[in-house]
Amino acid sequence: KLVPEAHRKLLLEAKNDINNLRPTVLTRAYTGKPARGIQTAITDHFRASGNKEKVLLPWQIQSQLVLPLCKFAAETKQIDFMQLWAGQNYARCENQSATAIVNQTIEQACKILTGN
């Protein structure tokens, strides 16, 4: 699966219980490029480091450096060290396959195009 089970569980729990909703942040900690994800110990540490440019490596190196940590965290379900990519509205996510989402999009487009 593309999304580790612990990450998927965190996303779906936020939908079912607002108390499980964690804030999202823009961070360059994982890849060296700006991306939005759920706040973790890694994003907190990166933000607390002060001058982010001093701790940020070129993106090719940054992403390769944190990859083993994130992979291990996913395997051991330590969500505070995983890359938890998510948009600001992640609490509205649905547990659906990519096929179901594409089919819904096609269906909606057909309705719009045919005026039904």
N, C-alpha and C positions, 0 to 999 in steps of 0.2 A: 504494500500500500504506500501511496505517496505521502500520506499524512500519518505519523505515528499514532497509535491508539490513544496514548495519554493526551496528545494534542487534540485529537478528535473529541475525546471525552470532555476536556476542558471547554471546548467550543459549545458542545451540546448542553452541558450543565448550566452554562450561562443563560441559555434560552429558557430552561426550566426553573431556574432559581436566580433571581436578580442578585442575591447575596454572593453568588459565585462569579459575578462579573468583575473582571480585573481591568484596570486601565490599559489603553494602548499608548504607545510612544513611537515617535520617529527616531530611528537609531541607525548608526553606521557601524555599530559594534560587531555585527556578524559578518558582513560582506564588504565593509568599507564604503558602501553606497547607501544613500538614504532609503529606508524601508520601514513600513509600519508593522509593528508586532505588539503582542501582549507583553506588558512590563515583566521583567524577570530580574534575577540577581545580576545577570551579566549586563543588562541595560542600565540597571542602577549603578553598578560599579563603573561602567563607562561614563555615565553622566557625572558621577562624583569625582572623576579623575581630573576635573578642572578643564585644562586646555586640551580639548579633544584632538586637536591636530598633532599634539605631541605623542599621543598613544595610538593614533590611527596610522596603519601601514597602507601602502598601495593596495587597492582592492583585490588584486590577484593574490597577494600574499595574505592579507587579512582574512579572506574567505577560506583559504587553505589552512591557515593557522587554527581557526576555531572549528573547522569541520570535524576533526576527531573528537573534540569535547562534546559537540552537539550530537554526534552519532552515538557516542557512549551514553549520553544523557537520555536519548530517545530509547535506547535498548534497555536501560535500567529505570525508565519512567521517572526521571528526575526533572520535572517540568521547569524548575527554576534555572536550568542550564540548557534548555532546548531553544531552538529557533521557533518561536510561536507566532508565525505570520498570521496576521488578522487585521481586518479593517475596523474602523471605528464602530461599525454597526454589527459586529460579529454575533451579538446575542440573538439576531434574527436568522441565523443560519439554519439550514435544514439538512438532515441526514439523507442525502440523495446521491445517486450515482451520477457520473458525468453524462451518461447516456440519457438519464431522465431529465437532466437540466437542458441538454441540447434539444431533446424532443419537445419540452415545454416551450423553449425559445422559438422553435420552428412553428409550433402550433399558434403561439401568440402572434408571430409575424404573419402567418397565413390569415388569421382573423383580421388583423389590421389592413392587410392588402386587399382582402375581399370585402371589407366593410361589415363583417359579421361580428 
